[in-house]
């Protein structure tokens, strides 16, 4: 295996010059940098990340902490984070955090505080003031996705506004019998996503002076939950809604699957709209509110790099509200006359 000394010898420079040329730090001419890079390439030399970490104080590793990794929205954000990190020569360390107190203490007392990560991205996860202080003391930048965290710069969509706009789309088409299929109000995600989307739905109904008994059905925030809720909402023809506002695209796909099984046509007999921008939405011709999750991941990486580069303020809790776009496809239409 080739060493830095081998590269320096082939490039006819000192080891310190070779090190500066490969790391991009320090004063090295363009010609020397190319000479060293060519020598490293010829020898198949890859700089040691451990050695670079000792020299720079940086691990070139950013941690993402999230409650889920097997749900589409989360995996899409993580994909956006990873793509941005790879482009910058950084590694990603992923931690899935449950609601168990012991696991949370272990994460913040050891894995994030003592292990070598340069920054932390919290994905739909609220971090307490004490946890923020522990990370800040070690100079680790924090970025949050999904909601506001005191003293941490964050990004999120406005779940109330997004759900209201989705419902307004159905109302503008002429629907008056609308049901919201969403998440269990007793088992909230951090930042109250389930209740905020229900609140936005009901705001739209109230503004339009619409009311309908049994306007909300709760289940798991996935395709299976949407299917079960769809069966509940659509089985009885006498009380069947003409439109469903789903709390996520996966729920919407589950509802559409239930409708097809019951012989209900979408959109002729039932309109369905979701929230997220899931790639399966195009296959199902699903109208949705697209929140561009991969872009959110890339933005979080940019914010972390800005803090690592010196844009550091421990009191910074600036919050950016992200754009959500209505994407109309074939699952929504005016109600049948």
Phi and psi in degrees as a GROMACS rama.xvg file:
@    title "Ramachandran Plot"
@    xaxis  label "Phi"
@    yaxis  label "Psi"
@TYPE xy
-72.8315  150.551  UNK-2
-117.864  172.593  UNK-3
-61.5883  -34.8463  UNK-4
-63.0024  -37.4784  UNK-5
-64.5665  -41.5365  UNK-6
-63.8766  -45.5624  UNK-7
-61.4295  -40.3882  UNK-8
-64.4582  -45.8536  UNK-9
-65.9673  -36.9164  UNK-10
-82.3649  -7.77107  UNK-11
61.4242  46.501  UNK-12
-135.972  171.552  UNK-13
-76.0471  162.895  UNK-14
-61.9003  -39.0714  UNK-15
-65.0839  -38.7918  UNK-16
-66.6771  -42.1929  UNK-17
-61.3392  -40.7264  UNK-18
-63.1715  -45.8417  UNK-19
-63.9722  -39.0752  UNK-20
-65.4968  -40.9621  UNK-21
-75.3194  -31.1193  UNK-22
-84.8482  -18.5616  UNK-23
79.5225  8.60595  UNK-24
-112.946  142.127  UNK-25
96.8692  171.785  UNK-26
-89.2861  106.061  UNK-27
-137.787  133.026  UNK-28
-67.8048  157.58  UNK-29
-61.0874  -37.2805  UNK-30
-66.078  -43.557  UNK-31
-66.5983  -40.0973  UNK-32
-60.2943  -41.6247  UNK-33
-67.9451  -39.8887  UNK-34
-60.72  -43.674  UNK-35
-69.793  -41.996  UNK-36
-61.7894  -40.0229  UNK-37
-65.0691  -39.8213  UNK-38
-65.825  -42.3226  UNK-39
-63.3735  -39.3975  UNK-40
-67.1651  -41.5494  UNK-41
-63.5473  -36.9448  UNK-42
-89.1736  -7.62065  UNK-43
68.8783  33.3133  UNK-44
-84.6076  131.102  UNK-45
-119.031  122.241  UNK-46
-59.4387  142.895  UNK-47
-72.6682  125.103  UNK-48
-65.3214  -33.5122  UNK-49
-66.1723  -43.3161  UNK-50
-64.6208  -41.1866  UNK-51
-64.0826  -38.2525  UNK-52
-62.5336  -42.2904  UNK-53
-63.4286  -36.9389  UNK-54
-75.3225  -33.5908  UNK-55
-108.455  -16.6104  UNK-56
78.697  7.64026  UNK-57
-118.747  140.246  UNK-58
-91.1355  -12.9046  UNK-59
54.3063  45.2455  UNK-60
-141.882  128.277  UNK-61
-119.453  135.711  UNK-62
-95.1064  139.335  UNK-63
-113.47  126.557  UNK-64
-112.555  125.984  UNK-65
-148.731  150.511  UNK-66
-78.0514  -18.3839  UNK-67
-139.197  147.383  UNK-68
-126.738  -10.4178  UNK-69
-104.449  12.1244  UNK-70
-107.027  145.812  UNK-71
-58.0917  -48.585  UNK-72
-55.0076  -45.9198  UNK-73
-66.9505  -44.6627  UNK-74
-65.1618  -31.9316  UNK-75
-70.205  -41.5919  UNK-76
-62.5749  -44.8601  UNK-77
-61.6306  -37.6558  UNK-78
-62.1941  -40.4029  UNK-79
-64.3516  -39.8609  UNK-80
-62.0467  -49.2342  UNK-81
-62.5462  -41.8834  UNK-82
-60.3859  -43.0315  UNK-83
-67.2128  -37.5881  UNK-84
-69.8639  -42.5587  UNK-85
-59.3565  -41.4085  UNK-86
-62.5921  -24.7248  UNK-87
-100.887  3.74954  UNK-88
77.8415  25.3167  UNK-89
-107.467  156.33  UNK-90
-98.7465  160.623  UNK-91
-117.794  130.538  UNK-92
-114.107  127.401  UNK-93
-111.342  129.533  UNK-94
-122.42  124.756  UNK-95
-95.7283  125.144  UNK-96
-114.182  120.675  UNK-97
-85.2274  -174.853  UNK-98
-90.0607  12.1194  UNK-99
-77.0313  127.203  UNK-100
-59.6695  -43.6034  UNK-101
-61.7091  -40.8517  UNK-102
-66.636  -38.6986  UNK-103
-66.2789  -42.1427  UNK-104
-63.9396  -40.6492  UNK-105
-62.866  -39.329  UNK-106
-63.5112  -49.352  UNK-107
-81.6409  -24.9802  UNK-108
-83.9926  -28.2279  UNK-109
-122.669  -63.5185  UNK-110
-62.2934  -44.3394  UNK-111
-87.4583  -35.6192  UNK-112
-79.535  -45.3275  UNK-113
-96.5635  -27.845  UNK-114
-83.0975  166.268  UNK-115
-85.5539  82.572  UNK-116
-121.651  144.87  UNK-117
-85.6512  -28.1578  UNK-118
-155.779  164.923  UNK-119
-128.533  131.572  UNK-120
-111.876  119.541  UNK-121
-96.8143  114.614  UNK-122
-99.5747  109.291  UNK-123
48.1905  43.119  UNK-124
-134.775  122.731  UNK-125
-79.8637  132.567  UNK-126
-109.808  129.213  UNK-127
-71.427  164.125  UNK-128
-57.8191  -40.9903  UNK-129
-65.2303  -41.0691  UNK-130
-66.89  -39.0747  UNK-131
-61.5703  -45.0789  UNK-132
-62.2135  -40.0456  UNK-133
-62.0062  -40.9753  UNK-134
-72.5817  -39.0483  UNK-135
-64.3443  -37.1189  UNK-136
-59.9231  -29.9738  UNK-137
-93.0488  9.32689  UNK-138
71.6762  27.7852  UNK-139
-97.7543  114.121  UNK-140
-63.0418  150.558  UNK-141
-130.097  138.636  UNK-142
-130.751  138.252  UNK-143
-114.977  141.871  UNK-144
-121.179  125.682  UNK-145
121.327  -19.2774  UNK-146
174.204  174.255  UNK-147
-77.0405  138.591  UNK-148
-131.025  124.302  UNK-149
-55.2155  133.075  UNK-150
66.2852  22.9445  UNK-151
-135.445  128.815  UNK-152
-67.0422  135.417  UNK-153
-137.107  159.981  UNK-154
-128.814  146.291  UNK-155
-170.163  162.392  UNK-156
-85.5566  163.243  UNK-157
-91.1436  103.689  UNK-158
-65.1079  -33.9473  UNK-159
-65.5854  -49.8064  UNK-160
-64.1105  -41.3039  UNK-161
-63.1957  -44.9584  UNK-162
-66.9587  -36.7977  UNK-163
-64.4873  -43.5123  UNK-164
-64.6141  -38.1166  UNK-165
-62.7899  -42.4809  UNK-166
-68.7201  -38.6512  UNK-167
-61.9757  -34.0992  UNK-168
-58.9886  -42.7147  UNK-169
-67.7339  -40.133  UNK-170
-65.4373  -40.819  UNK-171
-64.0873  -26.4358  UNK-172
-76.495  -12.7416  UNK-173
109.739  6.02282  UNK-174
-77.9428  138.307  UNK-175
-122.963  -17.918  UNK-176
-108.237  90.3188  UNK-177
-121.623  136.697  UNK-178
-119.93  141.61  UNK-179
-101.667  124.154  UNK-180
-105.91  113.727  UNK-181
-141.263  -158.899  UNK-182
-87.4426  156.374  UNK-183
-61.1772  124.401  UNK-184
-71.3524  -18.0064  UNK-185
-87.5416  -11.4554  UNK-186
-129.652  75.0585  UNK-187
-78.5289  148.804  UNK-188
-77.1024  161.764  UNK-189
-56.7409  149.806  UNK-190
70.8638  14.4743  UNK-191
55.601  44.108  UNK-192
-58.8828  -45.636  UNK-193
-61.8289  -48.7641  UNK-194
-72.3339  -31.6694  UNK-195
-66.5152  -39.0992  UNK-196
-71.04  -33.7204  UNK-197
-66.4029  -40.4314  UNK-198
-62.5096  -43.1299  UNK-199
-63.1874  -40.3804  UNK-200
-59.2718  -48.1389  UNK-201
-71.9783  -29.4705  UNK-202
-59.6839  -43.6771  UNK-203
-64.3566  -40.7408  UNK-204
-64.752  -43.1431  UNK-205
-64.3698  -42.2468  UNK-206
-61.6308  -37.4046  UNK-207
-85.9782  2.73873  UNK-208
57.1064  44.2004  UNK-209
-112.085  143.089  UNK-210
-145.89  148.381  UNK-211
-153.137  120.498  UNK-212
-57.6658  140.137  UNK-213
68.4128  41.8848  UNK-214
-81.6511  1.78985  UNK-215
-139.631  131.704  UNK-216
-127.736  129.268  UNK-217
-111.502  144.687  UNK-218
-163.935  -168.042  UNK-219
-63.6503  151.291  UNK-220
-86.9701  55.7883  UNK-221
-152.552  -176.086  UNK-222
-63.3777  -42.18  UNK-223
-62.5342  -41.7504  UNK-224
-63.8832  -39.4439  UNK-225
-64.9273  -37.9526  UNK-226
-64.6019  -47.741  UNK-227
-61.2704  -43.5308  UNK-228
-67.3041  -38.0168  UNK-229
-60.6302  -40.9329  UNK-230
-61.9712  -41.5445  UNK-231
-64.4553  -43.6313  UNK-232
-75.1163  -29.2097  UNK-233
-109.197  -11.4751  UNK-234
-65.5715  -38.1834  UNK-235
-91.6979  109.63  UNK-236
-64.1216  -28.6522  UNK-237
-70.3958  -26.1095  UNK-238
-117.926  14.0763  UNK-239
-68.8109  131.935  UNK-240
-71.9803  162.219  UNK-241
-95.7341  -10.1033  UNK-242
-151.43  148.649  UNK-243
-129.333  128.417  UNK-244
-99.6464  110.693  UNK-245
-90.0851  144.407  UNK-246
-71.2123  -15.4585  UNK-247
-155.236  165.383  UNK-248
-65.3928  -36.2684  UNK-249
-63.8193  -41.3762  UNK-250
-60.4426  -44.5577  UNK-251
-59.9679  -41.3073  UNK-252
-64.9843  -38.6294  UNK-253
-63.1191  -40.6428  UNK-254
-63.1963  -44.1869  UNK-255
-64.4125  -35.0478  UNK-256
-64.6187  -42.781  UNK-257
-63.3532  -42.8308  UNK-258
-60.4749  -43.7276  UNK-259
-61.9343  -41.2273  UNK-260
-64.4119  -31.5312  UNK-261
-88.679  1.43887  UNK-262
78.6868  21.2681  UNK-263
-96.872  125.809  UNK-264
-84.6212  138.24  UNK-265
-114.418  121.161  UNK-266
-101.775  6.15246  UNK-267
-59.7816  -42.7838  UNK-268
-103.384  -23.2833  UNK-269
-149.164  129.336  UNK-270
-98.0375  141.899  UNK-271
-135.132  132.821  UNK-272
-129.981  143.193  UNK-273
-119.67  -173.803  UNK-274
-135.66  128.516  UNK-275
149.317  -57.9379  UNK-276
100.84  36.0275  UNK-277
-64.8107  139.715  UNK-278
-61.0874  -26.6728  UNK-279
-69.5919  -15.2785  UNK-280
-58.3893  -37.4524  UNK-281
-66.2642  -40.3071  UNK-282
-62.7621  -40.9496  UNK-283
-87.712  2.23068  UNK-284
54.1931  43.4433  UNK-285
-86.5908  126.276  UNK-286
-72.8072  134.825  UNK-287
-149.435  164.633  UNK-288
-100.237  107.323  UNK-289
-86.3654  116.919  UNK-290
-103.208  7.01674  UNK-291
52.2188  62.1753  UNK-292
-62.9557  -36.6929  UNK-293
-62.9365  -36.2141  UNK-294
-64.2016  -36.4666  UNK-295
-61.0602  -40.7259  UNK-296
-63.2569  -44.0444  UNK-297
-64.2349  -37.8109  UNK-298
-65.3987  -38.307  UNK-299
-64.0409  -39.7135  UNK-300
-63.3415  -43.7262  UNK-301
-59.469  -41.3998  UNK-302
-66.2368  -40.2202  UNK-303
-63.0922  -43.3724  UNK-304
-63.9351  -37.1347  UNK-305
-62.4399  -40.3526  UNK-306
-68.9706  -40.3869  UNK-307
-63.9448  -28.5982  UNK-308
-83.0371  -0.301704  UNK-309
119.561  -9.95444  UNK-310
-80.2103  74.7231  UNK-311
-120.593  124.09  UNK-312
-146.739  112.808  UNK-313
-67.2349  -14.0969  UNK-314
-97.7884  1.91905  UNK-315
-71.5751  113.502  UNK-316
-128.464  38.0115  UNK-317
-59.2308  137.948  UNK-318
-122.096  127.967  UNK-319
-107.775  122.397  UNK-320
-85.5729  123.477  UNK-321
-88.1459  150.62  UNK-322
-74.4964  138.539  UNK-323
-123.492  129.616  UNK-324
-108.759  134.187  UNK-325
-76.7034  120.524  UNK-326
-112.93  104.948  UNK-327
-87.2946  123.569  UNK-328
-123.005  -141.5  UNK-329
-101.053  12.6712  UNK-330
-98.7314  0.698872  UNK-331
-128.524  140.957  UNK-332
-162.297  165.247  UNK-333
-58.0575  149.843  UNK-334
-65.6992  152.633  UNK-335
-62.5107  141.35  UNK-336
